[in-house]
Amino acid sequence: MLPDDRPGIRLCCPVHEALLIEAPADDIDAAIAATQPAMREGSEVLLESFSLRTDAKVVKHPDRYMNKRGKAIWETVCELCGKEP
């Protein structure tokens, strides 16, 4: 079952080999617990029974996900928009 089929879990988008999900902050652990098996099952279907490991990174409002490579461009975009990064 895809996470989007579960009440309270919103599948926002795939990001390369990851999934971006959204759930209420109080329910995020349960949302992760529902999403990770779906990702493993999907890998087994596509990779002929090979199961990929998964991990989770949780970002809660008002924080945002930021990796090192994207930091400079994010700061440039914010500057062009007249906003604080």
Secondary structure, 3 states (H helix, E strand, C coil): CCHHHCCCCEEEEEECCEEEEECCHHHHHHHHHHHHHHHHHHHHHHCCCCCCCCCCCCCCCCCCCCCHHHHHHHHHHHHHCCCCC
